[in-house]
């Protein structure tokens, strides 16, 4: 029997919320890698792979967010937020529900036949769920509409199709065979938590100084990991799900006694109820690091322009002279539209007297997600005393109304 007490209800609500977020994030471009197009989507913005600063700050922020949650709240990620835990518990609940239904509705069948039917139904549902979940997972790396076309054509030739088929097979094996064994055999997070936690980190702890335990062992029966929390709060299998807290509160509550298992701030610390977590230098430092990466990400996103404008001189030939004495320098431009709407860039030159810009068309249109390259010439009257003149190329992007000044040099023969 599964406890229906407060922590259990809270955890299941969080599981549902996490599942809905898992379904929605790739379609809303909240966070997604588009490997074929070499794009990284974060908070609805399309980042190009060459925008290393933003991607770096994003990944470091997310990594330290996990570190901070581990320092403060221990294994709560495992019990409340981990996809492996959520889907493993869902598959076990599905199998248990199917078994109860079949045993109740088909009580006249032989036990072996009913068990075979349970397995067939369970594998059928898990297979269908595996296809759907694999599709969502691969959508984090391949554009969903493109991936749907691959799925509809049963594509197992391209990298996306092969990845989808492989993830489907792994998901099916995980939900039908591996489940929570993954947490105690493969996942490194439990071992990492041993290094991140300290004397003030959140724990699920059994405390029975007055020997009130009645040895009902319901805390053991409801534990999804099959451990006895009374042995130690530091067992690698313990994911701090609090099912044992609910079970103990429920049983001893019938005897008008308080439960013996609690969330506490450290093995020897106070109960979480009515007490705040103690602070120390370690917590201040990890929060400052997290704040630093968050600030860096905010600044990098704020400095980002939707259209990347790059201009460089073409120095294969330093300059060119025409018969009337004008000097020509050639330049190369590259425009990348990183926004979801069309844009245009207008070039102009400043601080180079008598110069003219030979560029057609100007403005230059750039479609969403596209890049445009080309070359143009700038000419200037001859007779300059200094062979090197410093000037500025100004780019104006519409409709964003963003103006950038790009310092350049103009080369000419001395004294001509």
The 8 nearest C-alpha neighbors of each residue, nearest first, counted from 0:
[[1, 2, 221, 220, 217, 3, 246, 222],
 [2, 0, 221, 3, 242, 246, 7, 220],
 [1, 3, 4, 246, 245, 0, 7, 242],
 [4, 2, 7, 8, 1, 5, 245, 6],
 [3, 5, 245, 7, 2, 6, 8, 249],
 [6, 4, 8, 7, 9, 3, 245, 10],
 [7, 5, 9, 8, 4, 10, 241, 245],
 [6, 8, 10, 5, 9, 4, 3, 242],
 [9, 7, 5, 11, 6, 10, 12, 3],
 [10, 8, 6, 12, 7, 11, 5, 13],
 [9, 11, 13, 7, 12, 8, 79, 6],
 [12, 10, 14, 8, 13, 9, 15, 7],
 [11, 13, 15, 9, 14, 10, 8, 16],
 [12, 14, 16, 10, 11, 15, 17, 9],
 [15, 13, 11, 17, 12, 16, 85, 18],
 [14, 16, 18, 12, 13, 17, 11, 19],
 [15, 17, 13, 19, 18, 14, 20, 12],
 [18, 16, 20, 14, 19, 15, 21, 13],
 [19, 17, 21, 15, 20, 16, 14, 22],
 [18, 20, 22, 16, 21, 17, 23, 15],
 [19, 21, 23, 17, 22, 18, 24, 16],
 [20, 22, 18, 19, 23, 24, 17, 25],
 [23, 21, 19, 20, 24, 18, 135, 25],
 [22, 24, 20, 26, 21, 25, 27, 19],
 [23, 25, 27, 29, 26, 20, 21, 28],
 [26, 24, 28, 139, 27, 31, 23, 138],
 [27, 25, 23, 24, 28, 143, 22, 138],
 [26, 28, 24, 29, 25, 23, 43, 30],
 [29, 27, 43, 25, 30, 26, 40, 24],
 [28, 30, 42, 41, 43, 24, 27, 40],
 [31, 29, 41, 40, 28, 24, 42, 25],
 [30, 32, 139, 40, 25, 39, 28, 140],
 [31, 33, 39, 140, 139, 34, 38, 40],
 [34, 32, 140, 38, 141, 36, 37, 35],
 [33, 35, 37, 36, 140, 32, 141, 38],
 [36, 34, 37, 33, 141, 38, 140, 142],
 [37, 35, 34, 38, 33, 141, 142, 47],
 [38, 36, 34, 35, 33, 48, 47, 39],
 [37, 39, 47, 33, 36, 46, 48, 32],
 [40, 38, 32, 46, 31, 33, 45, 47],
 [41, 39, 45, 31, 30, 44, 28, 46],
 [40, 42, 30, 29, 44, 43, 28, 39],
 [43, 41, 29, 44, 30, 28, 40, 45],
 [42, 44, 28, 29, 41, 40, 45, 27],
 [45, 43, 41, 40, 42, 46, 28, 338],
 [44, 46, 40, 39, 337, 38, 47, 43],
 [47, 45, 39, 38, 40, 44, 50, 48],
 [48, 46, 38, 49, 50, 39, 37, 45],
 [47, 49, 50, 38, 37, 51, 46, 39],
 [48, 50, 51, 47, 46, 52, 54, 37],
 [51, 49, 48, 47, 52, 53, 46, 54],
 [50, 52, 54, 49, 53, 55, 48, 47],
 [51, 53, 55, 54, 50, 56, 299, 296],
 [54, 52, 56, 55, 51, 299, 50, 296],
 [53, 55, 57, 51, 52, 56, 58, 50],
 [56, 54, 52, 58, 53, 57, 51, 59],
 [57, 55, 296, 59, 53, 54, 58, 292],
 [58, 56, 54, 60, 55, 59, 53, 296],
 [57, 59, 61, 55, 60, 56, 62, 54],
 [60, 58, 62, 56, 61, 57, 63, 55],
 [59, 61, 57, 63, 292, 58, 62, 56],
 [62, 60, 64, 58, 59, 63, 57, 65],
 [61, 63, 59, 65, 64, 60, 58, 66],
 [64, 62, 66, 65, 60, 61, 289, 67],
 [63, 65, 61, 67, 62, 66, 60, 68],
 [66, 64, 68, 63, 62, 67, 69, 61],
 [65, 67, 63, 69, 64, 68, 70, 62],
 [68, 66, 70, 64, 69, 65, 63, 71],
 [69, 67, 65, 71, 72, 66, 70, 64],
 [68, 70, 73, 66, 72, 67, 71, 65],
 [71, 69, 67, 196, 195, 68, 73, 72],
 [70, 72, 200, 68, 69, 73, 67, 201],
 [73, 71, 201, 69, 68, 200, 75, 70],
 [72, 74, 69, 201, 75, 200, 70, 71],
 [75, 73, 76, 77, 238, 239, 72, 69],
 [74, 76, 78, 77, 73, 239, 79, 72],
 [77, 75, 80, 74, 79, 78, 81, 73],
 [78, 76, 81, 74, 75, 238, 79, 80],
 [77, 79, 240, 238, 75, 76, 239, 80],
 [78, 80, 76, 10, 77, 75, 81, 13],
 [79, 81, 76, 77, 78, 82, 17, 14],
 [80, 82, 77, 84, 83, 76, 79, 85],
 [83, 81, 85, 84, 86, 80, 18, 17],
 [84, 82, 81, 86, 85, 87, 178, 179],
 [83, 85, 87, 81, 82, 86, 88, 78],
 [86, 84, 82, 88, 83, 87, 14, 89],
 [85, 87, 89, 88, 83, 84, 82, 90],
 [88, 86, 178, 84, 90, 89, 85, 83],
 [87, 89, 91, 86, 90, 85, 84, 92],
 [88, 90, 86, 92, 87, 91, 93, 85],
 [91, 89, 93, 87, 92, 88, 174, 86],
 [90, 92, 88, 94, 93, 89, 95, 87],
 [91, 93, 89, 95, 90, 94, 88, 96],
 [94, 92, 90, 96, 91, 95, 89, 97],
 [93, 95, 91, 97, 92, 96, 121, 98],
 [94, 96, 92, 98, 93, 97, 91, 99],
 [97, 95, 93, 99, 98, 94, 92, 100],
 [98, 96, 100, 94, 99, 95, 101, 93],
 [97, 99, 95, 101, 96, 100, 117, 102],
 [100, 98, 96, 102, 97, 101, 103, 95],
 [101, 99, 97, 103, 98, 102, 104, 96],
 [100, 102, 104, 98, 103, 105, 99, 97],
 [101, 103, 99, 106, 100, 105, 104, 98],
 [102, 104, 100, 101, 106, 105, 99, 98],
 [103, 105, 101, 102, 106, 100, 107, 99],
 [106, 104, 107, 102, 101, 108, 103, 113],
 [105, 107, 102, 108, 103, 104, 101, 109],
 [108, 106, 105, 109, 104, 102, 110, 103],
 [109, 107, 106, 105, 113, 110, 112, 111],
 [108, 110, 112, 111, 113, 107, 106, 114],
 [111, 109, 113, 112, 114, 108, 102, 106],
 [110, 112, 114, 113, 109, 115, 108, 116],
 [113, 111, 115, 109, 114, 110, 116, 108],
 [112, 114, 116, 110, 115, 111, 117, 108],
 [113, 115, 117, 111, 116, 112, 110, 118],
 [116, 114, 118, 112, 117, 113, 119, 111],
 [115, 117, 113, 119, 114, 118, 120, 112],
 [118, 116, 114, 120, 115, 119, 98, 121],
 [117, 119, 121, 115, 116, 120, 122, 114],
 [120, 118, 116, 122, 121, 117, 123, 115],
 [121, 119, 123, 117, 118, 122, 116, 124],
 [120, 122, 118, 124, 123, 119, 117, 94],
 [123, 121, 125, 119, 124, 120, 126, 118],
 [122, 124, 120, 126, 121, 125, 119, 127],
 [123, 125, 127, 121, 126, 122, 128, 120],
 [124, 126, 128, 122, 127, 123, 129, 121],
 [127, 125, 129, 123, 124, 128, 122, 171],
 [128, 126, 124, 130, 129, 125, 123, 131],
 [127, 129, 125, 131, 130, 126, 132, 124],
 [130, 128, 126, 132, 167, 127, 131, 170],
 [129, 131, 133, 127, 167, 128, 132, 134],
 [132, 130, 134, 128, 129, 133, 135, 127],
 [131, 133, 135, 129, 134, 130, 128, 136],
 [134, 132, 136, 167, 130, 135, 131, 166],
 [133, 135, 131, 132, 137, 136, 138, 130],
 [136, 134, 138, 132, 133, 137, 22, 131],
 [135, 137, 133, 138, 134, 139, 132, 140],
 [136, 138, 139, 134, 140, 135, 141, 133],
 [139, 137, 141, 135, 143, 140, 136, 142],
 [138, 140, 31, 137, 25, 136, 32, 141],
 [139, 141, 33, 32, 138, 137, 34, 31],
 [142, 140, 138, 33, 137, 139, 143, 146],
 [141, 143, 145, 144, 138, 146, 33, 140],
 [144, 142, 146, 138, 145, 147, 141, 26],
 [145, 143, 147, 146, 142, 148, 141, 138],
 [146, 144, 148, 142, 143, 147, 149, 141],
 [145, 147, 143, 149, 144, 148, 142, 150],
 [148, 146, 150, 144, 149, 145, 151, 143],
 [149, 147, 151, 145, 146, 150, 152, 144],
 [148, 150, 146, 154, 152, 147, 151, 153],
 [149, 151, 147, 153, 148, 152, 154, 146],
 [152, 150, 148, 153, 149, 147, 154, 146],
 [151, 153, 149, 154, 150, 148, 147, 155],
 [154, 152, 150, 151, 149, 155, 160, 148],
 [153, 155, 160, 149, 152, 156, 150, 157],
 [154, 156, 160, 161, 157, 153, 164, 158],
 [157, 155, 154, 160, 161, 158, 159, 153],
 [158, 156, 160, 159, 155, 161, 154, 162],
 [157, 159, 161, 160, 162, 156, 155, 163],
 [160, 158, 162, 157, 161, 163, 141, 146],
 [161, 159, 155, 154, 163, 157, 162, 158],
 [160, 162, 155, 158, 164, 163, 159, 165],
 [163, 161, 165, 159, 160, 164, 158, 166],
 [164, 162, 160, 166, 161, 165, 133, 167],
 [163, 165, 167, 161, 162, 166, 160, 168],
 [164, 166, 162, 168, 167, 163, 161, 169],
 [165, 167, 169, 163, 168, 164, 133, 170],
 [168, 166, 164, 170, 133, 129, 165, 130],
 [167, 169, 171, 165, 166, 170, 172, 164],
 [170, 168, 166, 172, 171, 167, 173, 165],
 [171, 169, 173, 167, 168, 172, 129, 166],
 [170, 172, 168, 174, 173, 169, 129, 126],
 [173, 171, 169, 175, 170, 176, 174, 168],
 [172, 174, 177, 170, 178, 171, 176, 175],
 [175, 173, 171, 178, 172, 176, 87, 90],
 [174, 176, 172, 173, 171, 177, 178, 122],
 [177, 175, 172, 173, 174, 178, 171, 180],
 [176, 178, 173, 180, 181, 179, 174, 175],
 [179, 177, 87, 174, 173, 180, 176, 181],
 [180, 178, 181, 182, 87, 177, 84, 224],
 [179, 181, 182, 177, 183, 178, 184, 185],
 [180, 182, 179, 185, 184, 183, 178, 186],
 [183, 181, 186, 180, 179, 184, 185, 236],
 [182, 184, 180, 181, 236, 185, 186, 235],
 [185, 183, 181, 182, 180, 186, 187, 179],
 [186, 184, 181, 182, 183, 187, 180, 188],
 [185, 187, 182, 188, 181, 184, 183, 189],
 [188, 186, 190, 189, 191, 185, 182, 184],
 [187, 189, 191, 190, 186, 192, 77, 182],
 [190, 188, 192, 191, 187, 235, 193, 186],
 [191, 189, 193, 192, 188, 187, 235, 194],
 [192, 190, 188, 193, 194, 189, 187, 195],
 [191, 193, 195, 189, 194, 190, 196, 188],
 [192, 194, 191, 190, 196, 195, 189, 197],
 [195, 193, 192, 191, 196, 190, 197, 70],
 [196, 194, 192, 70, 193, 69, 191, 197],
 [197, 195, 70, 200, 193, 192, 194, 73],
 [198, 196, 200, 199, 195, 265, 70, 194],
 [197, 199, 265, 200, 266, 196, 267, 268],
 [198, 200, 265, 264, 197, 277, 201, 268],
 [201, 199, 265, 71, 197, 264, 196, 72],
 [200, 202, 72, 264, 73, 263, 265, 71],
 [203, 201, 263, 262, 204, 265, 200, 264],
 [202, 204, 262, 261, 239, 232, 263, 241],
 [203, 205, 232, 261, 260, 202, 262, 206],
 [204, 206, 260, 229, 259, 261, 228, 207],
 [207, 205, 259, 208, 260, 204, 261, 229],
 [206, 208, 210, 209, 259, 211, 205, 212],
 [207, 209, 210, 206, 211, 259, 205, 212],
 [208, 210, 207, 211, 212, 206, 259, 213],
 [211, 209, 207, 212, 208, 213, 206, 259],
 [210, 212, 209, 207, 213, 259, 208, 256],
 [211, 213, 210, 214, 207, 259, 215, 251],
 [212, 214, 215, 211, 216, 251, 210, 250],
 [215, 213, 216, 212, 217, 211, 218, 219],
 [214, 216, 217, 213, 212, 218, 250, 219],
 [217, 215, 218, 219, 214, 220, 227, 213],
 [216, 218, 220, 219, 215, 246, 221, 247],
 [219, 217, 243, 216, 246, 221, 220, 247],
 [218, 220, 227, 217, 216, 222, 221, 226],
 [221, 219, 217, 218, 222, 216, 225, 223],
 [220, 222, 218, 219, 1, 217, 223, 242],
 [221, 223, 225, 219, 224, 220, 242, 218],
 [224, 222, 225, 221, 88, 179, 220, 226],
 [223, 225, 222, 226, 236, 237, 179, 238],
 [224, 226, 222, 223, 219, 227, 220, 221],
 [227, 225, 224, 219, 228, 222, 236, 237],
 [226, 228, 219, 229, 230, 225, 218, 231],
 [227, 229, 230, 231, 226, 232, 205, 204],
 [230, 228, 227, 205, 231, 232, 204, 206],
 [229, 231, 228, 227, 232, 234, 205, 226],
 [230, 232, 233, 229, 228, 234, 204, 227],
 [233, 231, 204, 234, 203, 228, 202, 230],
 [234, 232, 231, 235, 237, 193, 202, 236],
 [233, 235, 236, 237, 232, 231, 228, 230],
 [236, 234, 237, 189, 233, 183, 190, 238],
 [235, 237, 234, 183, 224, 238, 182, 226],
 [238, 236, 234, 235, 239, 224, 233, 232],
 [237, 239, 78, 74, 77, 240, 236, 75],
 [240, 238, 241, 237, 203, 75, 74, 78],
 [239, 241, 78, 238, 242, 79, 75, 10],
 [242, 240, 244, 243, 239, 6, 245, 203],
 [243, 241, 245, 244, 240, 7, 222, 246],
 [242, 244, 218, 246, 241, 245, 247, 222],
 [245, 243, 241, 260, 247, 242, 246, 261],
 [244, 246, 248, 242, 4, 243, 247, 249],
 [245, 247, 243, 249, 244, 248, 218, 2],
 [246, 248, 258, 250, 244, 249, 245, 251],
 [249, 247, 258, 245, 252, 251, 246, 250],
 [248, 250, 252, 246, 247, 251, 245, 253],
 [251, 249, 247, 252, 253, 248, 246, 254],
 [252, 250, 254, 256, 253, 248, 249, 258],
 [251, 253, 255, 249, 254, 256, 250, 248],
 [252, 254, 251, 255, 250, 249, 256, 248],
 [253, 255, 251, 252, 256, 250, 257, 249],
 [256, 254, 252, 253, 251, 257, 250, 258],
 [255, 257, 251, 252, 254, 258, 253, 248],
 [258, 256, 251, 252, 248, 259, 255, 247],
 [259, 257, 248, 247, 260, 251, 256, 252],
 [258, 260, 206, 205, 207, 247, 257, 261],
 [261, 259, 205, 244, 204, 258, 206, 247],
 [262, 260, 204, 203, 263, 244, 205, 259],
 [261, 263, 203, 202, 271, 270, 204, 201],
 [264, 262, 270, 271, 202, 269, 201, 265],
 [265, 263, 201, 199, 268, 200, 269, 276],
 [266, 264, 199, 198, 268, 200, 267, 263],
 [265, 267, 268, 198, 204, 264, 202, 263],
 [268, 266, 265, 269, 198, 264, 263, 199],
 [267, 269, 265, 264, 266, 263, 199, 270],
 [270, 268, 263, 264, 271, 274, 267, 265],
 [271, 269, 263, 272, 262, 264, 274, 268],
 [270, 272, 263, 274, 262, 273, 264, 269],
 [273, 271, 270, 274, 262, 275, 263, 269],
 [272, 274, 271, 275, 270, 269, 276, 263],
 [275, 273, 271, 272, 270, 276, 269, 264],
 [276, 274, 277, 271, 273, 272, 264, 269],
 [275, 277, 264, 278, 274, 199, 271, 200],
 [278, 276, 275, 199, 279, 264, 274, 268],
 [279, 277, 282, 276, 280, 283, 199, 281],
 [278, 280, 281, 282, 283, 277, 284, 199],
 [279, 281, 283, 282, 284, 278, 285, 286],
 [282, 280, 284, 283, 279, 285, 278, 286],
 [283, 281, 285, 284, 280, 279, 286, 278],
 [282, 284, 280, 286, 281, 285, 287, 279],
 [285, 283, 287, 281, 286, 282, 280, 288],
 [286, 284, 288, 282, 287, 283, 289, 67],
 [285, 287, 289, 283, 284, 288, 290, 282],
 [288, 286, 290, 284, 289, 285, 291, 283],
 [289, 287, 291, 285, 290, 286, 284, 292],
 [290, 288, 286, 292, 291, 287, 63, 293],
 [291, 289, 287, 293, 288, 292, 294, 286],
 [292, 290, 288, 294, 289, 293, 287, 295],
 [291, 293, 295, 289, 60, 294, 290, 56],
 [294, 292, 290, 296, 291, 295, 60, 297],
 [295, 293, 297, 291, 292, 296, 290, 298],
 [294, 296, 292, 298, 297, 293, 299, 291],
 [295, 297, 293, 56, 299, 294, 298, 53],
 [298, 296, 294, 300, 295, 299, 301, 293],
 [297, 299, 301, 295, 300, 296, 294, 302],
 [300, 298, 296, 302, 301, 297, 53, 295],
 [299, 301, 303, 297, 298, 302, 296, 53],
 [300, 302, 298, 299, 303, 297, 304, 296],
 [303, 301, 299, 300, 298, 304, 297, 305],
 [302, 304, 300, 301, 299, 305, 307, 298],
 [305, 303, 306, 307, 302, 401, 337, 301],
 [304, 306, 337, 338, 336, 307, 303, 399],
 [307, 305, 336, 304, 335, 337, 308, 334],
 [306, 308, 335, 334, 304, 305, 336, 309],
 [307, 309, 334, 333, 306, 310, 335, 332],
 [310, 308, 333, 332, 334, 307, 311, 331],
 [311, 309, 332, 331, 333, 308, 330, 312],
 [310, 312, 331, 330, 332, 313, 309, 407],
 [313, 311, 330, 314, 331, 329, 310, 328],
 [312, 314, 330, 329, 315, 331, 311, 316],
 [313, 315, 316, 317, 312, 329, 318, 330],
 [314, 316, 313, 317, 318, 312, 329, 328],
 [317, 315, 314, 318, 313, 319, 328, 329],
 [316, 318, 314, 315, 410, 328, 319, 313],
 [319, 317, 328, 327, 316, 410, 411, 326],
 [318, 320, 327, 326, 328, 321, 317, 316],
 [321, 319, 326, 325, 324, 327, 322, 318],
 [320, 322, 324, 323, 325, 319, 326, 327],
 [323, 321, 324, 320, 325, 326, 319, 381],
 [322, 324, 321, 325, 320, 381, 380, 326],
 [325, 323, 322, 381, 321, 320, 326, 380],
 [326, 324, 380, 381, 379, 321, 320, 323],
 [325, 327, 320, 379, 378, 319, 381, 380],
 [328, 326, 378, 319, 318, 377, 320, 376],
 [329, 327, 318, 377, 376, 378, 319, 409],
 [328, 330, 376, 313, 375, 312, 377, 327],
 [331, 329, 312, 313, 375, 374, 311, 376],
 [330, 332, 374, 311, 310, 373, 312, 313],
 [333, 331, 310, 373, 309, 372, 374, 311],
 [332, 334, 372, 309, 371, 308, 310, 373],
 [333, 335, 308, 371, 370, 307, 372, 309],
 [336, 334, 370, 307, 306, 369, 337, 371],
 [335, 337, 306, 368, 367, 338, 369, 365],
 [338, 336, 305, 368, 306, 335, 45, 367],
 [337, 339, 305, 340, 336, 367, 368, 45],
 [338, 340, 367, 337, 368, 341, 45, 336],
 [341, 339, 367, 338, 342, 366, 336, 368],
 [342, 340, 366, 367, 365, 339, 343, 364],
 [343, 341, 365, 397, 364, 398, 366, 340],
 [342, 344, 364, 363, 397, 365, 396, 362],
 [345, 343, 396, 362, 363, 395, 394, 397],
 [344, 346, 362, 395, 394, 361, 363, 396],
 [347, 345, 394, 393, 344, 395, 361, 392],
 [348, 346, 393, 392, 394, 345, 349, 356],
 [349, 347, 392, 391, 393, 346, 350, 351],
 [348, 350, 391, 351, 390, 392, 347, 393],
 [349, 351, 390, 352, 391, 348, 389, 392],
 [350, 352, 390, 349, 354, 353, 348, 389],
 [353, 351, 354, 350, 379, 349, 380, 355],
 [352, 354, 379, 380, 351, 355, 378, 350],
 [355, 353, 379, 378, 352, 351, 377, 356],
 [356, 354, 378, 377, 357, 379, 353, 348],
 [355, 357, 377, 358, 376, 378, 354, 347],
 [358, 356, 376, 375, 377, 355, 359, 378],
 [359, 357, 375, 360, 356, 361, 376, 374],
 [360, 358, 361, 357, 362, 363, 375, 356],
 [359, 361, 362, 363, 358, 364, 345, 357],
 [362, 360, 363, 359, 345, 358, 346, 344],
 [361, 363, 345, 344, 360, 343, 364, 346],
 [362, 364, 361, 344, 343, 360, 345, 365],
 [365, 363, 343, 342, 362, 344, 366, 341],
 [366, 364, 342, 343, 341, 336, 369, 363],
 [365, 367, 341, 369, 368, 342, 336, 364],
 [368, 366, 339, 340, 341, 369, 336, 338],
 [367, 369, 336, 337, 366, 338, 339, 370],
 [370, 368, 366, 367, 336, 335, 365, 371],
 [369, 371, 335, 334, 336, 372, 365, 368],
 [370, 372, 334, 333, 335, 365, 369, 373],
 [373, 371, 333, 332, 334, 370, 374, 331],
 [372, 374, 332, 331, 333, 371, 375, 330],
 [375, 373, 331, 330, 332, 329, 376, 372],
 [374, 376, 358, 330, 329, 357, 331, 377],
 [377, 375, 329, 357, 328, 330, 356, 327],
 [376, 378, 356, 328, 327, 355, 357, 329],
 [379, 377, 327, 326, 355, 354, 325, 376],
 [378, 380, 354, 326, 325, 353, 381, 355],
 [381, 379, 325, 326, 353, 324, 382, 354],
 [382, 380, 325, 415, 324, 383, 326, 379],
 [415, 381, 383, 414, 384, 380, 413, 412],
 [382, 384, 414, 385, 381, 415, 413, 386],
 [385, 383, 414, 413, 386, 382, 415, 412],
 [384, 386, 387, 383, 413, 388, 414, 411],
 [385, 387, 411, 413, 410, 412, 384, 388],
 [388, 386, 410, 385, 409, 408, 411, 389],
 [389, 387, 409, 408, 390, 410, 386, 385],
 [388, 390, 408, 407, 409, 387, 391, 406],
 [389, 391, 350, 407, 351, 408, 406, 349],
 [392, 390, 406, 349, 405, 407, 348, 393],
 [391, 393, 348, 405, 347, 404, 349, 406],
 [394, 392, 404, 347, 403, 346, 348, 405],
 [395, 393, 346, 403, 345, 402, 344, 396],
 [396, 394, 402, 345, 344, 401, 400, 346],
 [397, 395, 344, 401, 400, 343, 399, 398],
 [398, 396, 399, 400, 343, 342, 344, 395],
 [397, 399, 400, 396, 342, 343, 401, 341],
 [400, 398, 397, 401, 396, 305, 342, 395],
 [401, 399, 397, 396, 398, 402, 395, 344],
 [402, 400, 396, 399, 395, 403, 397, 304],
 [403, 401, 395, 394, 396, 400, 404, 393],
 [402, 404, 394, 393, 405, 395, 401, 392],
 [403, 405, 393, 392, 391, 406, 394, 402],
 [404, 406, 392, 391, 393, 403, 407, 310],
 [407, 405, 391, 390, 392, 404, 408, 389],
 [408, 406, 390, 391, 389, 405, 409, 392],
 [409, 407, 389, 388, 390, 387, 410, 406],
 [408, 410, 388, 387, 389, 328, 411, 407],
 [411, 409, 387, 386, 318, 408, 388, 317],
 [412, 410, 386, 413, 326, 318, 387, 409],
 [413, 411, 386, 415, 414, 410, 383, 381],
 [414, 412, 386, 415, 384, 385, 411, 383],
 [413, 415, 384, 382, 383, 412, 385, 386],
 [382, 414, 381, 413, 412, 383, 384, 324]]
